[in-house]
Amino acid sequence: MDTLTRIRAFIDVVEAEGFSAAARRTGRSKALLSKYVRELEDELGALLLNRTTRQFSMTEAGHTYYRSASDILKEIDNLADLVRENNAQLKGRLRISVPRTFVDADVGQSLIDFSRENPDLSLEIAADDRFVDLIEEGFDVAIRISKLEDSGMIARKISDFRVHLCVTPDFLERHPDLAHPSDISNVPFIVDTNSRTQASIRFHNPDNTSFSVAVSGPMEVNSPHATLRAALAGIGIALIPDFIARKPIESGELVTLFNDYLPTDRGIYAVYPHRRYLPAKVRIFVDYLNNWFKKHP
């Protein structure tokens, strides 16, 4: 049995978090996977996994070996993809980290459409609003909605987006003194705790200087969709991404405030680790999203 097969077995067990789960995922028997991992440990002269009947964990050597071996196997697989991508359909698995905000909004349809058009490629979509480490957690690509900070990753903007200060017409009638962005500090605000700034809103003056306004109110929630529902209920003002607030704004259920003061430097990005051989499945996925957003601005 070649070393590459043993390495793949080890990585399958680690990523599935156990021999039984890896057996179900790969279609190999638990005994065979255990045999491969044991042979790899014998070859290396080091214990990679701690095994008990109830617990599973990597040793320090296992952690070190997993990080390097994963990168090597990805390069091998990516190189193979480059060679055969013109002669075969996309196959395998694509691990994607996506904010819940994206999945739950209309734009989440882009992932469904991609899957429908690439049925031989298995998508593993992890919806999580936390900032994931792509390399440490084994993701191929992430979708991020923000002003992108320098992270050492490769990033491609797939769409612009902006945020709106939204409020119901009735709320606006009850608070007629909203003449300047600084005035929002005096009225109830629905705070989306997913925001990095949370309790303050950043604005830009016409001369490109910026200022922040502290906000507070009766409700804090880590969901833009819940924030939208609270705004529609007239609880307060809310800062909401345009791809979530578009329909109620178009219908007149919500009105927007101070658009000229809000930043426009945000985008939806596809982010992936820097690799020598970019996986064909990642490149095609990112190209697809870019084209999807051009058709659905």
Secondary structure, 3 states (H helix, E strand, C coil): CCHHHHHHHHHHHHHHCCHHHHHHHHCCCHHHHHHHHHHHHHHHCCCCEEECCCCEEECHHHHHHHHHHHHHHHHHHHHHHHHHCCCCCCCEEEEEEECHHHHHCHHHHHHHHHHHHCCCEEEEEEECCCCCCHHHHCCCEEEEEECCCCCCCEEEEEEECCEEEEECHHHHHHCCCCCCHHHHHHCCEEEECCCCCCCEEEEECCCCCEEEEECCCCEEECCHHHHHHHHHCCCCEEEEEHHHHHHHHHHCCCEEECHHHCCCCCEEEEEECCCCCCCHHHHHHHHHHHHHHHHCC
